[in-house]
Amino acid sequence: MNRPKQDLLGIEPLTKAEIIAILDRADALYATDNAKSDAMAGKTVINLFMEPSTRTRTSFEIAAKRLSADVVNVSESFSSSKKGETLLDTAKNLDAMKPSAIVLRHASAGAPQMLSSAVRARVINAGDGSHEHPTQALLDCGTMRRHAGKIEGLVVTIVGDVMHSRVARSNLFALSKLGATVRVAGPRSLLPPGIEALGAEVFDRVEPAMEGADVVMVLRLQQERMNGGYVPSLRDYSRFFGINARNVRAAKHDAIVMHPGPINRGVELSSDVADGARSVILEQVAYGVSVRMAVLEMLAG
Ligand code: NCD
């Protein structure tokens, strides 16, 4: 993030060293149980969330508060976008109140990029359309590294709606920079054409994609981004691509199962696996606070 204006717009522009620096700092914070510091005392963070969110918004808010920043939450339903104000105008008005950082979630790919050149505050992308979700990929990589001790050489199988998933895209960038092998499995209609060019091996069936995997990352069907029938029915999807106790057995015996949340139980992931011994889903959430503290501290602290 050694750039003239230090924003976090995606993983794609980051170097391997920058990613590792964030993960190292997040590990150190995690080891202290995200102890409160005054790294952002007197500074303000605005969470501008124009799409629903439970985990990410709360996580950024807790992270900023642990750093002693003042936090203001703006959500779509309570913002003047409902009265026809453009995102740019909203952002410029918020920026006039001199926040140190604006954390933006938006349904349109590229929205954080646009804000970046228009505001003085640091811009952090908390998910833009199907484009990127950098802090999610960072917390996913950090969780993998905590379990395996490294990322280089890991086999990571991403299953599900890769096409509409900003989480998958950001992870693909991060994991290939960090030297992991990435496999994607799902119905062809949900795998973006040309994904091999991003470094992924493509599988049409779950079982072969699982063989020898160190990490199984399960994705939700992003129905809010679909118009039309990408899958015949949720039941069919679940039958062929749902992760369950039976098919997960093909992965390594100590493989971990991840999910960015929210889970649609019984669709992409069975409850016994979501709540089972391999699942690190709640650990991802816990580590997410550390990652967001690290990012806020490094950009705006
Ligand atoms: C993801 C998102 O919003 O992109 N969730 C998250 O931030 N933890 C994934 C999803 O919505 O399925």
Residues whose N, C-alpha, C, O or C-beta is under 5 A from the ligand:
A	BS01	NCD	R55 T56 G127 H133 R220 P260 G261 P262
